[in-house]
Structures are given as structure tokens and as C-alpha cells.
Amino acid sequence: MQPTIASTDIRISGYAVNGDHPDDEMDRAADLFKVLSHPDRLRLACYMGDGRVTTQRDLMQHFGWPQSTTARHLAALRRSGLIEAERHGPEVHLRLGDDVGLQLMGTVCRWIHSEATP
């Protein structure tokens, strides 16, 4: 009988296993977790975790943060590669940048918002 493997299982995710990661990928992952270690940045990423496209202005209104705070956290998330920005006229649309980010934030947000303990 074959074991059931979730679609996010690292064995089929395309990422190497057992220390086969190149150092730059390990560094990239570590940097991403450092960025997400701040609760407000985690809130932002979780808010966009369902594939939502938003703007800085919308985020300021949703969280009640000043422009400077919102911009600082978004800049860190963009530098990490988790969030991508695309200009549409005067607005900059923000979204999670890749499948890894969507999967990661989907898992984290389900855990945070569930009533069950891990």
C-alpha cells in the first residue's frame, strides 16, 4: 500500500531533501522566515495568503496602520521575494509572488486561524 503524500510534501515539491539544497536556497529560505518572524509582516502575508491582490492603501485601511509602517513592512516582504508588485496606472497591485509563498502562507494561515492546536 502506497503512503498518501500531500501536494505540499517536500518529497514531491521539487526541493531537494536530506541536505542537498544549495547554500543559496537555504539562505533564501532562512531570510524568508526571518522576514515572516515579525507579527505585522506575518499578518500582511496571511491577509494575502489566499491569492488576494491588494494595494498599500487598502492594507492601511484594513490594518489601521500609518503609511510609513505599511510601506516598511511591504518593502521587507518585497525584498524577500514573497510579495510582487505590479503598477496599474496610479495604483500598485500587490500579491504573493510564487507558488511556494502561496503554499507556505496557506499552511501557516490555516494553522493560525484554526481552533485546533498543532
Secondary structure, DSSP 8 states (H G I E B T S, - for coil): ------TT-TTTSS---TT-S-HHHHHHHHHHHHHHTSHHHHHHHHHTTTS--B-HHHHHHHHT--HHHHHHHHHHHHHHTSEEEEEETTEEEEEE-SHHHHHHHHHHHHHHH-SS--
